[in-house]
Amino acid sequence: MPHPTPSRRARLATAALLGAALALTTGTATANTTPTAAPGTGTGQYSGTVPLGTTPSGTTHQLRDPSRGNQRTLDALNQTSGPGVLFTDADDVWGTGLPSNRQNAAVDVHYATAVTWDFYRATFNRSGVRGDGVATTSRVHYGTNYGGAFWDASCACVSYGDGTTPGRPPTSLDIVGHELAHGLIGSTANFANAGEPGALGEGTADILATAGEFFAENKADVGDYLLGERVYDGPLRRMDRPGADGVSRDYWSADIGGLDPHAASGPARHFYYLLAEGSGPKEINGVAYDSPTYDGSKLLGIGRDRATRIWYRALTLHMRSSTDYAAARTATIQSAIELYGASSPEAARVAAAWKAVNVG
């Protein structure tokens, strides 16, 4: 998708110095005298060497970013209760890139959370995942051998385990983006957790995570339409051919609401890929894709930027907690018309992409 210039890596480095300081309070953000973020750097296991927004505190630096709503990253100390401990470092150079270093997961999460903040701000003019200027608190090293990650609306926080495979924590850019997207979803459409609304919730989280990964322009973790491939032995989910994971559906069917929401999200993911990139074989950033269609149609994409904006507008203005696939089709067509016009190619291709996944 088109990005503002200069490059994303340069923008992340400068944003830490130029962003307005916001206070993290109980539900509101107000300007205060919090020090400007320091230009820290870190080397993560998945993200490579990246800029980090940190805060000087005496002779140390805290993993707290006042330029992004006071975003904080804490060590949960392998506990499942309690607030955890804020990461600190003497020289503001964090992590080593090796799994044995306890800071590595914190580097990946702090960086990916900043990317998501910047992505939402640049693409949607949205301040934070909930749109209220309040940042997310992240906890890494949650529990013992905990394999997942989860968003908790009660504290606007995300917790990340160390993974079920030693040295493979679920802290990659796309997994972080997925969990943070649940915060955005909860403050907008707030889909129910089961049935087709639950499927759309998981599909939306994958859509926003994928768009954010492309936005990041990270050389160590390039944008792709795969989910979790850096953490697991192969992608956890795909956008172009959802059914390749053996459980997801490529197309809508009347029984889809009875599946696990991750598997039932397949048609939403597939729709987004087809709308952005079109059908058939292609290579993007070194990854080969070959996306089929239910009706055998050959589709042209409209690009990630426009596809993402259409989905976001539908999510925030036209979708509700009970929205199913048919209603999502109506919402996205309406959003395309509002953004680009009733006779636009975008509106026509939204309808065609839904037909290609057997919706409408």
C-alpha positions in Angstrom: 0.0 0.0 0.0 1.2 3.6 -0.5 2.9 5.0 2.6 3.8 8.5 3.6 7.4 9.4 3.1 10.1 9.1 4.6 10.2 5.4 5.0 8.5 3.6 7.9 11.7 2.8 9.7 12.7 6.5 9.6 9.2 7.6 10.7 9.3 5.2 13.7 12.7 6.6 14.7 11.6 10.2 14.6 8.1 9.7 16.0 9.6 8.9 19.4 11.2 12.3 19.5 8.4 14.4 17.9 5.2 12.8 19.3 3.1 14.7 21.8 3.4 13.3 25.4 0.1 11.8 26.7 -0.6 10.5 30.2 -1.9 7.0 30.8 -4.9 7.4 33.1 -8.0 5.4 34.0 -9.7 5.7 30.7 -8.6 9.2 29.5 -5.5 10.8 28.1 -4.4 14.3 29.1 -1.4 16.4 28.2 1.2 16.5 30.9 4.9 17.1 31.5 6.0 13.5 30.9 9.6 13.6 29.4 9.9 13.3 25.7 10.5 9.7 24.6 14.2 8.8 24.3 15.5 7.3 21.1 16.2 3.8 22.3 17.1 0.9 20.1 16.5 -2.8 20.5 17.2 -6.1 18.7 14.2 -8.5 18.8 14.0 -12.1 17.9 11.5 -11.5 15.1 11.8 -7.7 14.3 15.5 -7.3 14.1 17.1 -4.0 15.2 14.4 -1.4 15.6 13.9 2.0 17.2 12.1 2.0 20.6 10.3 4.8 22.4 11.6 4.8 26.0 11.7 7.2 29.0 14.8 8.2 31.0 14.4 7.6 34.7 17.4 8.5 36.8 20.3 6.4 35.7 18.1 4.0 33.7 15.6 4.0 30.9 12.1 2.5 31.1 10.3 0.7 28.3 7.6 3.4 28.4 6.8 5.6 25.3 5.2 8.9 26.2 4.9 9.8 22.5 2.3 7.0 22.1 0.0 7.5 25.0 2.6 6.2 27.5 2.7 2.7 26.0 4.4 0.4 28.5 5.9 -3.1 28.3 6.2 -5.2 31.5 7.7 -8.5 32.6 4.9 -10.7 34.0 7.6 -12.8 35.7 5.9 -15.9 34.5 2.9 -15.2 36.7 -0.7 -15.0 35.6 -1.7 -12.4 38.2 -0.3 -9.1 39.3 0.8 -6.2 37.2 4.3 -7.3 36.4 7.4 -5.2 36.5 8.3 -2.4 34.0 11.3 -3.3 31.9 14.4 -1.0 32.6 17.8 -0.8 31.0 20.9 1.2 31.8 22.2 2.1 28.3 18.8 2.1 26.3 20.1 -0.6 24.0 17.7 -3.5 24.5 17.8 -7.2 23.6 20.3 -9.3 21.7 18.1 -11.1 19.2 18.7 -14.4 21.0 15.8 -16.3 22.6 17.8 -16.6 25.9 17.7 -12.8 26.4 14.6 -11.9 28.5 14.3 -8.5 26.9 13.9 -9.9 23.4 10.1 -10.6 23.7 9.7 -7.1 25.2 11.6 -5.5 22.2 9.4 -7.3 19.7 6.2 -6.4 21.5 7.1 -2.8 22.3 8.1 -2.2 18.7 5.1 -3.9 17.2 2.7 -2.0 19.5 4.3 1.2 18.4 3.9 0.2 14.7 0.2 -0.5 15.3 -0.3 2.9 17.0 1.4 4.6 14.0 -0.5 2.5 11.5 -3.9 3.4 13.0 -2.9 7.1 13.3 -1.6 7.4 9.7 -4.2 5.3 8.0 -7.4 6.0 10.0 -6.5 9.1 12.0 -7.2 7.0 15.1 -5.4 7.7 18.3 -4.7 4.3 19.9 -6.6 1.1 19.6 -9.7 2.4 21.3 -9.4 5.9 19.7 -9.1 7.6 23.1 -5.4 8.4 23.0 -4.7 5.9 25.8 -2.0 3.4 25.0 -1.8 -0.3 25.6 0.1 -2.0 28.4 1.8 -5.1 27.3 3.0 -8.0 29.5 5.5 -10.6 28.2 6.6 -13.8 29.9 3.0 -14.5 31.0 2.5 -17.8 32.8 4.6 -20.9 32.3 4.7 -22.5 28.9 1.7 -20.4 27.9 1.4 -20.7 24.1 -0.9 -17.8 23.3 -1.6 -14.1 23.7 -4.8 -12.3 24.6 -6.4 -8.8 24.8 -8.0 -7.8 28.1 -10.5 -5.0 27.7 -10.7 -4.4 31.5 -7.1 -3.1 31.5 -6.6 -2.2 27.8 -3.6 -4.6 28.0 -2.3 -7.6 26.1 -0.5 -10.6 27.7 2.0 -12.8 25.8 3.2 -16.2 26.9 6.6 -17.7 26.2 5.2 -20.3 23.8 4.8 -24.0 24.0 8.0 -24.5 22.1 11.0 -23.1 24.0 12.4 -20.0 22.4 9.3 -19.3 20.2 7.2 -16.7 22.1 4.0 -15.5 20.2 5.3 -11.9 19.9 5.8 -11.4 16.1 4.5 -8.3 14.4 1.4 -9.9 13.0 0.4 -11.6 16.3 0.8 -8.4 18.2 -1.3 -6.6 15.6 -4.0 -9.2 15.8 -4.3 -8.9 19.5 -4.4 -5.1 19.5 -7.0 -5.2 16.7 -9.3 -6.9 19.2 -9.2 -3.7 21.2 -10.2 -1.7 18.2 -13.0 -4.1 17.4 -14.3 -4.0 21.0 -14.6 -0.3 20.9 -16.4 -0.3 17.5 -18.5 -3.1 16.1 -17.9 -5.2 19.3 -18.7 -8.5 17.5 -20.2 -11.3 19.5 -17.7 -14.0 20.2 -19.4 -16.9 18.5 -21.1 -17.7 15.2 -20.6 -15.5 12.1 -20.1 -12.4 14.2 -17.2 -14.2 16.0 -15.8 -15.2 12.7 -15.9 -11.6 11.5 -14.1 -10.6 14.7 -11.2 -13.0 14.1 -11.2 -12.1 10.4 -11.0 -8.4 11.1 -8.1 -8.9 13.6 -6.2 -10.8 10.9 -7.0 -8.2 8.2 -5.8 -5.3 10.4 -2.7 -7.3 11.5 -1.8 -8.0 7.9 -2.3 -4.4 6.8 -0.1 -3.2 9.7 2.6 -5.7 8.9 2.9 -4.3 5.3 2.8 -0.7 6.8 5.8 -1.5 9.0 8.2 -2.1 6.1 10.3 -4.1 8.5 13.2 -5.8 6.6 13.4 -8.7 9.1 9.7 -9.4 8.9 8.4 -8.3 5.5 4.7 -7.8 4.8 2.8 -10.9 3.7 -0.6 -12.5 3.8 0.5 -15.2 6.3 -0.3 -15.2 10.0 2.2 -16.4 12.6 4.7 -17.9 10.2 7.6 -16.4 12.2 6.5 -18.2 15.4 5.2 -21.5 14.2 6.5 -24.1 11.7 4.6 -22.5 8.8 1.7 -20.1 8.8 -1.0 -20.4 11.5 -3.5 -19.0 9.0 -3.4 -17.7 5.4 -5.4 -15.0 3.7 -5.1 -16.1 0.0 -6.1 -19.8 0.6 -7.5 -20.0 4.1 -8.3 -23.7 3.7 -4.7 -24.6 3.4 -4.4 -24.9 7.2 -6.8 -27.9 7.1 -9.5 -26.3 9.3 -10.5 -22.9 7.8 -13.0 -22.5 5.1 -12.2 -20.8 1.8 -15.9 -20.0 1.2 -19.1 -19.2 3.1 -21.6 -22.0 3.7 -24.7 -22.2 5.8 -23.0 -24.2 8.6 -20.0 -21.9 9.0 -21.3 -20.3 12.1 -20.9 -23.6 14.0 -17.2 -23.7 13.5 -14.5 -22.3 15.7 -14.4 -18.5 14.9 -10.8 -18.7 13.7 -11.7 -21.4 11.1 -15.0 -19.6 10.3 -13.0 -16.4 9.6 -11.7 -17.9 6.4 -14.2 -16.2 4.0 -13.5 -12.8 5.6 -9.7 -13.2 5.2 -10.2 -14.6 1.6 -12.5 -11.7 0.7 -9.9 -9.1 1.9 -7.1 -10.8 -0.1 -9.1 -11.0 -3.3 -10.2 -7.4 -2.9 -6.7 -6.2 -2.3 -4.7 -8.4 -4.7 -7.1 -10.2 -7.0 -7.2 -13.9 -7.8 -4.7 -16.3 -9.4 -1.0 -16.9 -9.1 1.3 -14.0 -8.1 4.4 -13.3 -6.0 4.5 -10.5 -3.4 7.6 -9.8 -1.3 9.0 -13.2 -2.3 6.0 -15.2 -1.2 4.0 -17.1 -3.8 0.2 -16.9 -3.7 -2.5 -18.5 -5.9 -6.0 -17.5 -4.7 -9.0 -19.4 -6.1 -12.6 -18.2 -6.3 -15.9 -20.1 -5.6 -17.4 -19.1 -9.0 -14.3 -19.5 -11.1 -14.1 -15.7 -11.7 -10.9 -13.9 -12.4 -10.6 -10.8 -10.1 -8.5 -7.7 -10.2 -7.5 -6.2 -6.8 -7.9 -2.6 -5.8 -4.8 -2.5 -3.6 -4.3 -3.0 0.2 -4.8 0.7 1.1 -8.2 1.0 -0.4 -9.3 -2.5 0.7 -8.2 -1.7 4.3 -10.0 1.7 4.3 -13.2 0.1 3.1 -13.1 -2.6 5.7 -12.3 -0.1 8.5 -15.1 2.2 7.5 -17.6 -0.7 7.4 -16.3 -1.9 10.8 -16.6 1.5 12.5 -19.8 2.9 10.9 -21.9 0.0 9.6 -21.2 -3.2 11.5 -22.7 -4.2 14.8 -22.2 -7.0 17.4 -24.7 -9.2 15.5 -23.3 -8.6 12.0 -23.1 -11.8 9.9 -21.5 -12.4 6.5 -24.4 -11.1 4.5 -24.6 -7.9 6.6 -20.8 -7.5 6.2 -21.2 -7.6 2.4 -23.8 -4.8 2.7 -21.7 -2.8 5.0 -18.5 -3.0 2.8 -20.4 -2.2 -0.4 -22.0 0.8 1.3 -18.6 1.9 2.6 -17.0 1.6 -0.9 -19.8 3.7 -2.3 -19.3 6.4 0.4 -15.6 6.5 -0.2 -15.3 6.1 -4.0 -18.8 6.5 -5.5 -21.7 4.2 -6.5 -20.3 3.7 -10.1 -16.7 3.2 -8.9 -14.6 0.2 -9.8 -14.0 -0.2 -6.0 -17.7 -0.7 -5.3 -18.1 -3.2 -8.1 -15.0 -5.2 -7.0 -16.2 -5.4 -3.4 -19.4 -7.0 -4.7 -17.4 -9.3 -7.0 -15.0 -10.3 -4.2 -17.9 -11.3 -1.9 -19.4 -13.4 -4.7 -16.1 -15.1 -5.1 -16.3 -16.3 -1.5 -19.9 -17.4 -2.0 -21.5 -14.5 -0.1 -24.3 -12.7 -2.0 
